[in-house]
Amino acid sequence: MELRHLRYFITVAEEMSFTRASRKLHIAQPPLSRQIRKLEEDLGVMLLERNSRSMRLTNAGRILLEEGRGMLSQAAGIVERCRRAGTQASECVRVGFATGLGDSLQAALVQHLGSHPQAEVHYKNLLSSEHQAALREHQIDIGLLRPPVDDPSLEGELLYRERLVALVPKDHPIARLRSVTLQQLSEETILLHKRSVSTGIYDKVVALIREAGIRPKLVQTRTGPYEEAGTLLVASGKGIYIAGGYAVTHPGASREIRAIPIAGANAMIGIWMAWRKGEESSATIAFMQSMRLALKKTQEILAGQARA
C-alpha cells in the first residue's frame, strides 16, 4: 500500500463522492476509481460499497479511514523533521541573557562561531525573572540567567557561580578596598530593587544579611543597579547596591561608582542555562554545548581568582 493510494482513499471516504474527491485531488475520476480498486485488491477486502446512487464505508473501510489518517499525519511529521534536520546548520538560535551577563554570552558566541561559522544567533537582554516566560512562549530558545529555574516545562543547568559585588560611590572609603565583608557594610544603606526584577539576587542578598547578623538600613527602589537611575542613586550617596558580577554596564557608570567584590564563600550566585524540555533542534543543542565549553573556562578563571 502506497501513501498516495491511502491519501486517495481517505479523500474519497471523507467526500463520499468520486466526483468531489477527484476535483480535490486534481486527478480524473476514472484513474481515481482504478486506484481505489487496486487498493482493495492489494488488501484483499472491500473498502467501499457503492452503486449508481450511493456509497458507504464497509467495516474494513472505516478502520482504514481511522488508522490511515494517523499514518498520513505521522508521515508528514517525519518529512518535516527530515527537512528541518537538513536545514538546521543555518537555523537561527535565539538566546536571552540577564543583565550583567553580556561578557559570558560573548564568550559563548566566540566559542560557537569558531566551530560553526555559518551559525545565526540572535540575542536579547532580559531580566532574569522574564526568561522562563520567554522560553515557554518560544520567544527565545536558550536563557542565560540567575536563579530560579523552577518551571516544570523547562530544563536548567548550573554553568558557573559569580561573586557578588558592592556598588559604591567612587569616593567612598570602601572603594579603595580589594574586597569587603558583609560586616563592613553593617552601617551602610543597602538599596534593594524589587524582587520581581531578579528573585535570585534579592533572596541571596537578604539571606547574606541575615547570616552575617547585621542590620543595615534597607531601602526598596524602583530602579536597579545597572540602570542609569540606579547609578545616580549610588553616585549621589543614597546607598549601595549588592549586585551580581563585576560589570558596571551603564555608560559612564565606571567613572562614578566602583564594584568591590564581597568576600566569603557564600557571597556567590549561580549562573544558569535554561531551555525547553525535549529540545530537538540540533542548532540549539550545538549552541548549548558551546555555552558549556566557554563558561567552563569562565568558572576556572573565577576559581583561580578566588584562590588568589
C-alpha positions as CSV (number, residue, x, y, z in Angstrom):
1,M,0.0,0.0,0.0
2,E,1.5,3.3,-1.1
3,L,0.9,6.6,0.7
4,R,-0.7,8.1,-2.4
5,H,-3.2,5.3,-2.5
6,L,-4.0,5.9,1.2
7,R,-4.5,9.6,0.5
8,Y,-6.8,8.9,-2.4
9,F,-8.9,6.5,-0.3
10,I,-9.2,9.0,2.7
11,T,-10.3,11.8,0.3
12,V,-13.0,9.6,-1.3
13,A,-14.1,8.4,2.1
14,E,-14.4,11.9,3.5
15,E,-16.1,13.3,0.5
16,M,-18.3,10.2,-0.1
17,S,-18.1,11.1,-3.8
18,F,-15.6,10.1,-6.5
19,T,-16.5,13.3,-8.4
20,R,-15.8,15.7,-5.5
21,A,-12.7,13.7,-4.5
22,S,-11.2,13.8,-8.0
23,R,-11.7,17.6,-8.1
24,K,-10.0,17.9,-4.7
25,L,-7.1,15.7,-5.7
26,H,-6.8,17.2,-9.1
27,I,-7.0,13.9,-10.9
28,A,-9.6,12.5,-13.3
29,Q,-12.3,10.3,-11.9
30,P,-11.6,7.1,-13.9
31,P,-7.9,6.8,-12.7
32,L,-9.1,7.6,-9.2
33,S,-11.6,4.7,-9.3
34,R,-8.9,2.4,-10.6
35,Q,-6.5,3.3,-7.8
36,I,-9.2,2.6,-5.1
37,R,-10.0,-0.8,-6.8
38,K,-6.3,-1.6,-6.8
39,L,-6.0,-0.7,-3.1
40,E,-8.9,-3.1,-2.4
41,E,-7.2,-5.8,-4.4
42,D,-3.9,-5.3,-2.6
43,L,-5.6,-5.5,0.8
44,G,-8.0,-8.3,-0.2
45,V,-11.0,-6.6,1.2
46,M,-13.8,-4.3,0.0
47,L,-13.5,-0.8,1.4
48,L,-16.5,0.9,-0.2
49,E,-19.9,-0.4,-1.1
50,R,-21.1,1.7,-4.0
51,N,-23.8,1.7,-6.6
52,S,-25.1,4.3,-9.0
53,R,-26.9,6.3,-6.3
54,S,-25.0,5.9,-3.0
55,M,-21.7,4.9,-1.3
56,R,-20.9,3.8,2.1
57,L,-17.8,2.5,4.0
58,T,-17.5,-1.1,4.9
59,N,-16.2,-2.1,8.4
60,A,-12.7,-2.5,6.8
61,G,-13.1,0.9,5.2
62,R,-13.9,2.6,8.5
63,I,-10.8,1.0,10.1
64,L,-8.6,2.1,7.3
65,L,-10.0,5.6,7.4
66,E,-9.4,6.0,11.1
67,E,-5.9,4.4,11.1
68,G,-4.9,5.9,7.7
69,R,-5.4,9.5,8.9
70,G,-2.9,8.9,11.7
71,M,-0.5,7.2,9.3
72,L,-0.6,10.2,6.9
73,S,-0.1,12.6,9.8
74,Q,2.9,10.6,11.1
75,A,4.4,10.5,7.6
76,A,4.0,14.3,7.2
77,G,5.7,14.8,10.6
78,I,8.6,12.5,9.5
79,V,9.1,14.5,6.3
80,E,9.0,17.8,8.2
81,R,11.6,16.6,10.8
82,C,13.9,15.4,8.0
83,R,13.6,18.8,6.2
84,R,14.3,20.6,9.5
85,A,17.3,18.4,10.2
86,G,18.7,19.1,6.7
87,T,18.4,22.9,7.2
88,Q,19.4,23.3,10.8
89,A,23.0,24.2,10.0
90,S,21.6,27.6,9.2
91,E,18.8,27.7,11.7
92,C,18.7,30.7,13.9
93,V,19.1,30.3,17.7
94,R,17.6,32.9,19.9
95,V,19.4,33.5,23.2
96,G,18.2,35.6,26.2
97,F,20.7,36.8,28.7
98,A,20.3,38.6,32.0
99,T,21.7,42.0,32.9
100,G,25.5,41.9,33.5
101,L,26.0,38.6,31.7
102,G,26.9,40.1,28.3
103,D,30.6,39.1,28.7
104,S,29.6,35.5,29.3
105,L,27.3,35.5,26.3
106,Q,30.2,37.0,24.2
107,A,32.5,34.2,25.3
108,A,29.9,31.6,24.2
109,L,29.4,33.4,20.9
110,V,33.2,33.3,20.2
111,Q,33.3,29.6,21.1
112,H,30.3,28.8,18.9
113,L,31.2,30.8,15.8
114,G,34.7,29.3,15.9
115,S,33.3,25.8,15.3
116,H,30.0,26.9,13.5
117,P,31.0,29.9,11.3
118,Q,27.7,29.8,9.4
119,A,25.5,29.8,12.5
120,E,23.0,32.6,13.0
121,V,22.5,33.6,16.6
122,H,20.1,36.3,17.8
123,Y,20.2,37.5,21.4
124,K,18.1,39.6,23.7
125,N,18.7,41.3,27.0
126,L,16.0,40.2,29.5
127,L,15.6,40.4,33.3
128,S,16.3,37.0,34.9
129,S,12.6,37.0,36.0
130,E,11.5,37.3,32.4
131,H,13.4,34.3,31.0
132,Q,11.1,31.4,31.9
133,A,8.0,33.0,30.3
134,A,10.1,33.9,27.2
135,L,11.1,30.2,26.9
136,R,7.6,28.9,27.4
137,E,6.2,31.3,24.8
138,H,9.0,30.4,22.3
139,Q,10.4,33.9,22.2
140,I,13.8,32.6,23.0
141,D,15.4,29.1,22.7
142,I,18.1,29.4,25.4
143,G,18.3,31.6,28.5
144,L,21.4,32.7,30.4
145,L,20.1,33.8,33.8
146,R,20.3,33.9,37.5
147,P,18.0,31.6,39.5
148,P,15.5,30.3,39.9
149,V,14.8,27.9,37.1
150,D,11.7,26.2,38.5
151,D,9.2,25.9,35.6
152,P,8.4,22.2,35.1
153,S,8.3,22.6,31.3
154,L,12.0,23.7,31.4
155,E,15.4,22.2,32.0
156,G,18.2,24.1,33.8
157,E,21.9,23.6,34.2
158,L,24.3,25.5,36.5
159,L,27.2,26.8,34.4
160,Y,29.2,28.7,36.9
161,R,29.0,30.9,40.0
162,E,29.7,34.7,40.0
163,R,30.8,36.7,43.0
164,L,28.5,39.4,44.3
165,V,29.9,42.9,44.4
166,A,29.1,46.1,46.4
167,L,28.5,49.0,44.1
168,V,29.7,52.1,45.9
169,P,30.5,55.8,45.0
170,K,34.0,56.3,43.7
171,D,34.9,58.5,46.7
172,H,33.5,56.0,49.3
173,P,36.2,54.6,51.7
174,I,35.2,51.1,50.6
175,A,36.1,52.0,47.0
176,R,39.8,51.7,47.9
177,L,39.5,48.1,49.2
178,R,40.2,45.0,47.2
179,S,37.2,43.3,48.8
180,V,34.7,43.9,51.5
181,T,32.8,41.8,54.1
182,L,29.1,42.0,54.9
183,Q,30.1,43.1,58.4
184,Q,31.8,46.2,56.9
185,L,28.5,47.1,55.3
186,S,26.6,47.0,58.5
187,E,26.4,50.8,58.8
188,E,25.5,51.3,55.1
189,T,22.2,51.9,53.4
190,I,21.6,48.8,51.2
191,L,19.4,49.5,48.2
192,L,17.2,46.6,47.1
193,H,15.4,46.7,43.8
194,K,12.1,44.9,43.5
195,R,12.2,41.1,44.0
196,S,10.3,40.6,40.7
197,V,13.3,42.0,38.8
198,S,15.7,39.3,40.0
199,T,14.3,36.9,42.5
200,G,17.7,35.1,42.9
201,I,19.7,38.3,43.7
202,Y,17.1,39.7,46.0
203,D,16.8,36.4,48.0
204,K,20.5,36.0,48.1
205,V,21.2,39.5,49.5
206,V,18.5,39.1,52.2
207,A,19.9,35.7,53.2
208,L,23.5,37.0,53.3
209,I,22.5,39.9,55.6
210,R,20.6,37.6,57.9
211,E,23.6,35.1,58.0
212,A,26.0,38.0,58.8
213,G,23.9,39.1,61.7
214,I,23.9,42.7,60.6
215,R,21.1,45.2,60.5
216,P,21.8,47.7,57.8
217,K,19.2,50.2,56.6
218,L,17.3,48.6,53.7
219,V,15.7,50.8,51.1
220,Q,13.4,49.4,48.3
221,T,14.0,51.1,45.0
222,R,12.1,51.3,41.7
223,T,15.3,51.0,39.7
224,G,18.2,48.6,39.6
225,P,21.9,48.7,39.9
226,Y,22.6,48.5,36.2
227,E,20.2,51.3,35.2
228,E,21.1,55.0,34.9
229,A,18.7,55.9,37.8
230,G,20.3,53.2,40.0
231,T,23.8,54.6,39.1
232,L,22.6,58.1,40.2
233,L,21.3,56.8,43.5
234,V,24.7,55.2,44.3
235,A,26.8,58.1,43.0
236,S,24.8,60.6,44.9
237,G,25.3,58.7,48.2
238,K,21.8,57.4,48.6
239,G,23.0,53.9,49.3
240,I,24.9,51.0,47.8
241,Y,23.7,48.0,45.8
242,I,24.8,44.4,46.2
243,A,24.8,43.1,42.7
244,G,25.9,40.2,40.6
245,G,29.1,40.2,38.6
246,Y,31.8,42.7,38.0
247,A,30.4,44.5,35.0
248,V,29.1,48.1,35.6
249,T,27.3,48.3,32.3
250,H,25.7,51.8,32.1
251,P,27.7,54.2,30.0
252,G,29.7,56.5,32.3
253,A,28.9,54.4,35.4
254,S,32.5,53.3,35.8
255,R,33.5,56.9,36.3
256,E,31.1,57.4,39.1
257,I,30.9,54.1,41.0
258,R,33.2,51.2,41.9
259,A,32.3,47.4,42.1
260,I,34.0,45.9,45.1
261,P,33.9,42.1,45.5
262,I,32.2,40.8,48.6
263,A,34.4,38.3,50.5
264,G,33.1,35.0,51.7
265,A,32.3,31.6,50.3
266,N,28.6,32.3,50.4
267,A,28.8,35.6,48.6
268,M,28.2,33.9,45.2
269,I,25.2,33.3,43.0
270,G,24.8,30.7,40.3
271,I,24.5,31.5,36.6
272,W,22.2,29.0,34.8
273,M,21.4,28.0,31.3
274,A,17.7,27.1,30.7
275,W,15.9,25.6,27.8
276,R,12.6,23.8,26.9
277,K,12.3,20.1,27.8
278,G,12.5,17.8,24.8
279,E,14.5,20.3,22.7
280,E,15.3,18.7,19.4
281,S,16.9,21.5,17.3
282,S,20.4,20.5,16.5
283,A,21.3,24.2,16.2
284,T,20.1,25.0,19.7
285,I,21.7,21.9,21.2
286,A,25.0,22.9,19.5
287,F,24.9,26.4,21.0
288,M,24.2,24.9,24.4
289,Q,27.3,22.8,24.1
290,S,29.3,25.9,23.1
291,M,28.0,27.7,26.1
292,R,29.1,24.9,28.4
293,L,32.6,24.9,27.0
294,A,33.0,28.6,27.0
295,L,31.6,29.1,30.5
296,K,33.5,26.2,32.0
297,K,36.6,28.3,31.2
298,T,34.9,31.3,32.9
299,Q,34.4,29.1,36.0
300,E,38.0,28.0,36.0
301,I,39.2,31.7,35.8
302,L,36.9,32.7,38.7
303,A,38.0,29.8,40.8
304,G,41.6,30.8,40.2
305,Q,40.8,34.4,41.3
306,A,39.1,33.2,44.4
307,R,42.1,31.1,45.4
308,A,44.4,34.0,44.8
